[in-house]
Amino acid sequence: QVQLVESGGGLVQAGGSLRLSCTDSNNIINRDAMAWFRQAPGKQRQRIAEITRTGRTDYEDSVTGRFVISRDTAKNTIYLQMDHLKPEDTAVYYCNAILAYYPWGQGTQVTVST
């Protein structure tokens, strides 16, 4: 069974940076189009960044220019580099296929303080 594991979250001040990582147990990251999602308290989970199998990327408007998604095929890992963080970026961050058809992992908490 596919198991997605996210890491790299934490507490950071506004304007700071974090890099999130996601790996899996079945090498799906290297075979599938992947995405990062986030869920803020009281809100629905939202897809914020995606990367296709060919490396094309796309971003939700609120993170464009601040976040970068990338894939390291040798490490079977996708990353989310987050710069210029804002308090409104506070959420639990998850990775999944773009269409989110794999079981959700536990996510990683990102908290941005003012």
Secondary structure, DSSP 8 states (H G I E B T S, - for coil): ---EEEE--EEEETT--EEEEEEESSSGGGTS-EEEEEE-TTS--EEEEEE-TT--EEE-GGGTTTEEEEEEGGGTEEEEEE-S--GGG-EEEEEEETT--S-----EEEEEE-
